[in-house]
Amino acid sequence: MEGSENQKLFSRVRMHAFNILPWSKRQTTNLYLDERIYTTGEQIGPKRQNIFADRSSILVFADDEPRANFSHACRYLLYDSQTGEPYKELQAQFPPFIKVRPQTLKAFHEPVQFIENPNLFKLPPIFRCPIIIPDGDRYAILFSGMSNKRHLNDLEFLYRTLIDIYSFDTDDIYVLHYDGTLNTQDGVQASWPGDNTAYRINVTGQGTRAAFEAAINDLKPKLKHEDLLLIHTNNHGGYDNTPGTANLCTYPDWEGYYANDFANKVGELPRFRNLIVMMEQCHAGGFNTPIVTKSTANATSVASAATEPNNSYVTADGNWDPFARDWIAAQAGHDAFGAGLSFNPDTDADGKIEAEEAYSYANAVRDPLDSPNFSESSEAGGDIAIGQEYIIWWWWCWILREILEPQYTKLPPTEYYMKLRKLQPELVKLTTSLDKSSIELRKEFTKKVEDAIAQVFAKQD
């Protein structure tokens, strides 16, 4: 069949797929027609689903939860390519393509759409004292396998936060994303929606299981007792409908990296100080207990966007995953657009954003569809901060606040942090000289305190 005959057949299929959609789902389900013919025996979607066309077929993809990350409930409606008659409806968990959505897959009923650049009110950002000297080395693994643009955007936000605010060394950040480039299932990305500048993230490898395990292997001889490791996972996750089967989708074919296997690999690391994990993918909560159990860190925390049986969700504009975005915003002190937060997440006012504080902020402002959860190995796990500052005097932050805050509030975040990085070496020199002075002061005041105590305790009541 050619031309108009094909269009008549497609029109019939569209009409049927829409008519069988219950009223309760007509405002929440997106329908897509693949305007090509699937041959008999052809695989539809990722091989892990084991779905094939029984005959020459036309496909309608029914996405019942468009704002959810995969895996989530969706359906493949199959029609005979000669008659247009429906012959099978199959339950699925992933879209009917492997990488980039094909041009032949076209929406014909799309009540849930992502709106670019929504008009949002923004508060001024919260000033946070810069980190001067990290205590121990800090490493990060940012992972996203079957990435959409929103997943890359989350990674970019976290990458900028680690570099600009917490002074991570770029060489100590492993970025494992999709095919190893800025490409995504939505195409190659050019401008980050946070400030419409070019992406700065340095992608170091593909979002594959092998690449993640290679990063862990690379860290084994590097991690020392006083070091910190941040692991962030994004993109999609799977679940086999049985407790303990949560998995992380990997490039290039949606293959699942199961929670126990993931945790076992992380458990191969040597002893080190702190492990902080934030996971955005659907069903991520299934990773919490295995990671905490297998971790070799003295303190461990895991924050996840969804409990094991549930999905995580995307923002209405399609640019972010809300839990990851808000967790990162808590760490940054401003949202992805450089605006202030709903409230100050530093609830104990110690100048640091601890793991539990970042989670609590993201949970407080969460999308109601998400089901965030948090696990820690001990109270120390919840106290982990990715900025391990070297505190010299309590008044150090007050000096910086008075001098730097006016610059912070008038400059765009990118420009402010660029200038702050240039200042960082001088601040380090100053703190070093303060440290030398503090040693002498400590000796002097130790003697005075000893004398005062001796006088009081030596007296007879």
C-alpha positions in Angstrom: 0.0 0.0 0.0 1.2 3.5 -0.9 0.4 7.1 -0.1 -3.3 7.8 0.5 -4.1 4.1 1.2 -1.5 4.0 3.9 -2.9 7.3 5.4 -6.5 5.9 5.4 -5.2 2.8 7.2 -3.3 4.9 9.8 -6.3 7.1 10.3 -8.4 4.0 11.1 -5.8 2.8 13.5 -5.7 6.2 15.3 -9.5 6.3 15.6 -9.7 2.9 17.1 -6.8 3.5 19.6 -8.4 6.7 20.8 -11.9 5.2 21.0 -10.9 2.4 23.3 -9.0 4.7 25.6 -11.2 5.0 28.8 -12.5 8.5 29.7 -10.4 8.4 32.9 -7.2 8.2 30.8 -7.9 10.6 28.0 -6.2 13.5 29.9 -3.3 11.5 31.1 -2.3 9.0 28.3 -0.3 10.0 25.2 -0.8 8.0 22.1 1.8 7.7 19.3 1.4 6.0 15.9 4.5 4.5 14.3 4.0 5.2 10.6 5.9 2.3 9.4 5.2 -1.4 9.1 6.8 -3.9 11.5 7.7 -7.2 9.8 6.7 -10.6 11.1 9.0 -11.6 14.0 10.5 -8.1 14.3 11.6 -7.1 17.9 9.6 -4.2 19.3 11.5 -2.1 21.9 14.3 -3.3 24.2 15.2 -7.0 24.0 14.8 -7.3 27.7 11.0 -7.1 27.2 11.0 -10.0 24.7 8.2 -8.5 22.6 7.9 -9.3 18.9 5.4 -8.7 16.1 3.4 -11.9 15.4 2.6 -10.7 11.9 3.1 -7.7 9.6 1.9 -5.0 12.0 1.2 -1.3 12.7 2.1 -0.1 16.2 0.4 2.4 18.5 2.4 3.2 21.6 0.2 4.2 24.6 2.2 6.0 27.3 0.0 5.9 30.4 2.4 7.9 32.6 4.2 10.4 30.3 5.7 12.3 33.2 7.2 9.2 34.8 10.7 8.0 34.0 10.9 4.5 32.7 10.3 1.8 33.6 6.6 2.6 33.9 3.2 1.4 32.7 2.8 1.6 28.9 1.2 -0.5 26.2 1.9 -1.6 22.7 -1.3 -1.9 20.5 -0.7 -4.0 17.5 -2.8 -3.8 14.3 -2.8 -6.0 11.2 -1.0 -4.0 8.5 -3.3 -5.2 5.7 -6.7 -4.7 7.4 -6.0 -2.3 10.2 -7.8 -4.6 12.6 -6.5 -4.8 16.2 -5.1 -8.1 17.1 -3.0 -7.7 20.3 -2.5 -5.3 23.3 0.8 -5.9 25.2 1.8 -4.5 28.6 5.3 -3.0 28.5 7.7 -1.0 30.7 9.8 0.8 28.1 9.3 2.7 24.9 9.2 0.9 21.5 12.7 2.1 20.5 16.2 1.5 21.6 17.9 5.0 21.5 16.6 8.1 19.8 12.8 8.2 19.2 12.3 7.5 15.5 10.8 10.2 13.3 8.1 7.7 12.2 6.7 7.6 15.8 4.3 10.5 15.9 2.0 11.7 18.6 -1.7 12.0 17.6 -3.2 12.4 21.1 -0.9 14.2 23.5 -2.7 15.7 26.5 0.6 15.7 28.6 3.1 18.0 26.9 6.3 19.5 28.1 6.4 23.3 28.0 9.7 24.9 27.3 10.8 27.9 29.4 7.8 28.2 31.7 7.2 31.6 33.4 8.3 31.0 37.0 8.7 33.4 39.9 12.3 33.3 41.3 13.5 34.4 44.7 17.0 35.8 45.1 19.6 33.1 45.8 20.9 32.3 49.3 24.5 33.2 49.9 26.7 30.3 51.0 30.3 30.7 52.2 32.8 29.2 49.7 34.7 26.1 50.6 38.4 27.0 51.1 40.3 23.7 51.8 38.8 20.3 51.4 39.6 17.7 54.1 40.8 14.7 52.1 40.2 14.1 48.4 36.7 14.0 46.9 35.6 11.9 44.0 32.3 11.7 42.1 30.7 9.3 39.6 27.8 10.8 37.6 26.0 8.1 35.7 23.1 8.2 33.1 22.5 5.3 30.7 19.5 5.7 28.4 19.4 9.5 28.8 16.8 12.0 27.7 17.7 15.7 27.7 16.3 16.1 31.3 18.8 13.5 32.6 21.7 15.3 31.0 20.4 18.6 32.4 20.4 17.2 35.9 24.0 15.9 35.5 25.1 19.4 34.2 23.5 21.1 37.2 25.3 18.7 39.6 28.6 19.0 37.6 28.5 22.8 37.8 27.7 22.7 41.5 30.6 20.4 42.3 33.1 22.5 40.3 31.8 26.0 41.1 30.7 25.8 44.7 32.6 22.8 46.1 35.8 23.1 44.1 36.0 19.5 43.0 38.9 18.7 40.7 37.5 18.0 37.2 39.9 15.0 37.0 38.2 13.4 39.9 34.7 13.4 38.4 33.7 10.5 36.2 30.8 11.4 33.9 29.3 8.3 32.3 26.6 9.4 29.9 24.6 7.7 27.1 27.0 7.2 24.1 29.9 9.2 25.7 28.8 12.5 24.2 26.1 15.2 24.8 23.8 13.1 22.7 20.5 11.9 24.2 17.4 10.1 23.1 16.1 13.6 22.3 19.1 14.4 20.1 22.3 16.3 20.7 22.0 19.0 23.3 23.6 22.4 22.8 22.4 24.9 25.5 21.7 24.1 29.1 18.2 25.4 30.0 19.4 26.7 33.4 21.1 29.8 31.9 21.1 29.0 28.1 24.9 28.7 28.0 26.8 25.8 26.4 27.1 22.6 28.4 30.3 22.5 30.5 30.1 18.9 31.6 33.1 16.8 30.6 31.7 13.4 29.6 34.4 10.8 30.2 32.6 7.6 29.1 29.4 5.9 28.1 26.5 5.1 30.4 27.2 1.4 30.4 27.6 -1.1 33.2 31.2 -1.8 32.0 32.1 1.9 32.2 30.7 2.2 35.8 32.6 -0.8 36.9 35.8 0.5 35.2 35.4 3.8 37.2 35.1 1.8 40.5 38.2 -0.2 39.5 40.0 3.0 38.8 39.1 4.4 42.2 40.3 1.3 44.1 44.0 2.4 44.3 43.1 6.1 44.7 40.6 6.1 47.6 42.2 6.8 51.0 40.8 6.5 54.5 39.9 10.2 54.7 38.3 10.5 51.3 34.7 11.1 50.1 32.9 9.5 47.1 29.6 10.9 45.6 27.7 8.6 43.3 24.7 10.0 41.4 22.6 7.9 39.0 20.0 9.2 36.7 17.9 8.2 33.6 15.5 5.2 33.9 15.1 2.2 36.1 13.4 -1.2 35.8 11.6 -3.5 38.3 10.5 -7.1 37.8 7.5 -6.7 40.1 9.3 -8.7 42.9 11.0 -7.1 45.9 14.8 -7.0 45.3 14.6 -6.7 41.5 15.1 -2.9 41.1 17.6 -2.2 38.3 19.3 0.7 36.6 18.9 1.0 32.8 22.2 1.1 30.9 23.2 2.2 27.4 22.7 1.1 24.6 19.8 -1.3 24.9 18.1 -0.6 28.3 19.8 -3.6 29.9 19.2 -3.7 33.7 22.0 -3.3 36.2 20.5 -4.9 39.2 20.8 -3.3 42.7 22.6 -6.2 44.3 25.2 -6.4 41.5 25.6 -2.6 41.6 26.1 -2.7 45.4 28.5 -5.6 45.3 30.7 -3.6 42.9 30.7 -0.5 45.1 31.5 -2.9 48.0 34.8 -3.7 46.3 36.2 -0.3 47.2 38.8 -0.1 50.0 37.9 1.5 53.3 37.3 5.2 53.1 35.5 8.0 55.0 32.2 8.9 53.4 29.9 7.6 50.6 27.0 9.8 49.6 24.6 8.5 47.0 21.7 10.2 45.2 19.6 8.1 42.7 16.9 9.6 40.5 15.8 6.6 38.4 12.4 4.8 38.8 12.4 2.2 41.5 15.7 3.6 43.0 14.7 2.8 46.5 15.5 -0.8 45.9 19.1 0.2 45.9 19.2 1.8 49.3 19.6 -1.2 51.6 22.0 -3.1 49.3 24.3 -0.1 49.0 24.3 0.7 52.8 24.9 -3.0 53.5 27.8 -3.4 51.1 29.4 0.0 51.5 33.0 0.0 52.8 32.8 3.7 53.9 32.8 4.6 57.5 29.5 6.6 56.9 27.0 6.1 54.1 23.8 7.7 53.0 21.5 7.0 50.0 18.7 9.3 48.9 16.3 8.0 46.2 13.6 9.6 44.2 11.2 6.7 44.5 10.5 3.6 46.6 11.3 0.3 44.9 7.8 -0.4 43.4 7.3 3.2 42.2 8.3 5.5 39.4 10.1 8.8 39.5 8.8 11.7 37.5 9.7 14.5 35.1 8.9 18.2 35.4 6.1 19.6 33.3 8.5 21.4 31.0 10.4 18.1 30.3 13.8 19.7 31.3 14.4 18.2 34.8 13.7 15.4 37.1 12.4 17.2 40.1 13.9 15.2 42.9 17.4 15.3 41.4 17.0 19.0 40.5 15.9 20.0 44.0 18.5 17.8 45.8 21.2 19.5 43.8 19.6 22.9 44.3 19.9 22.4 48.1 23.6 21.7 47.7 24.0 24.7 45.4 22.0 27.2 47.4 20.1 28.2 44.3 17.8 26.6 41.8 18.9 25.6 38.3 18.0 29.1 37.0 20.2 30.8 39.6 17.2 31.9 41.8 16.8 31.4 45.5 15.3 28.4 47.2 11.9 28.0 48.8 13.7 28.0 52.2 17.2 27.6 53.5 18.0 23.8 53.7 20.8 24.4 56.2 18.5 23.8 59.2 21.3 23.5 61.8 22.9 26.7 60.5 26.4 25.2 60.5 27.3 26.5 57.0 27.2 23.0 55.4 24.5 21.1 53.6 24.5 17.6 55.0 23.1 14.6 53.2 19.9 14.5 55.3 19.4 18.3 54.8 19.6 18.0 51.0 17.2 15.1 51.1 14.8 16.9 53.5 14.7 19.9 51.2 14.1 17.9 48.1 11.4 15.9 49.9 9.7 19.0 51.3 9.3 20.6 47.9 8.9 17.3 46.0 6.6 16.6 43.1 3.6 14.7 44.7 4.0 11.9 42.2 7.5 11.0 43.5 8.0 8.9 46.6 11.5 9.9 48.0 13.2 7.8 50.6 16.4 8.0 52.6 18.8 5.5 54.2 21.9 6.0 56.3 24.4 3.6 57.8 24.4 5.7 61.0 23.8 9.3 62.2 27.1 10.1 60.7 25.8 9.0 57.3 23.1 11.6 57.4 25.7 14.2 58.4 27.9 13.8 55.3 28.6 17.1 53.4 30.2 17.1 50.0 32.1 20.2 50.8 34.6 19.1 53.4 35.7 22.5 54.5 38.7 23.0 56.8 37.3 25.2 59.5 39.8 27.5 61.2 37.8 30.1 63.0 34.1 30.5 63.4 34.3 34.1 62.2 35.9 33.2 58.8 32.5 32.9 57.2 31.3 36.3 58.6 34.3 38.0 57.0 33.6 36.4 53.6 29.8 37.1 53.9 30.3 40.8 54.4 32.7 41.2 51.5 31.4 38.6 49.0 27.6 38.6 49.4 27.2 41.9 47.4 29.0 40.4 44.5 27.1 37.1 44.8 23.7 38.9 44.6 24.5 41.2 41.7 26.3 38.7 39.4 24.9 35.7 37.5 26.0 32.5 39.3 28.2 31.4 36.4 30.2 34.7 36.4 30.4 34.8 40.2 31.8 31.3 40.6 34.2 31.9 37.7 35.7 34.9 39.6 35.6 33.0 42.9 37.7 30.2 41.4 40.4 32.8 40.5 40.3 34.0 44.2 40.5 30.5 45.7 44.3 30.2 45.7 44.7 33.5 47.6 42.1 32.4 50.2 44.0 29.1 50.6 47.2 31.1 51.3 45.4 33.2 53.9 43.9 30.1 55.7 47.4 28.5 55.8 48.8 31.6 57.5 45.9 31.7 59.9 46.5 28.0 60.7 50.1 28.7 61.7 49.0 31.6 63.9 46.3 29.4 65.5 48.8 26.8 66.6 50.7 29.4 68.6 47.4 30.8 70.0 46.3 27.3 70.9 49.5 26.7 72.9 49.1 30.0 74.7 45.5 29.6 75.6 46.0 25.9 76.5 48.4 27.0 79.3 45.9 29.7 80.5 43.0 27.2 80.5 45.1 24.7 82.4 46.0 27.3 85.1 42.4 28.4 85.5 41.2 24.8 85.9 44.0 24.1 88.4 43.1 27.1 90.5 39.4 26.2 90.7 39.7 22.5 91.2 42.5 22.8 93.7 40.4 24.8 96.1 38.8 23.0 99.0 35.1 23.5 99.4 
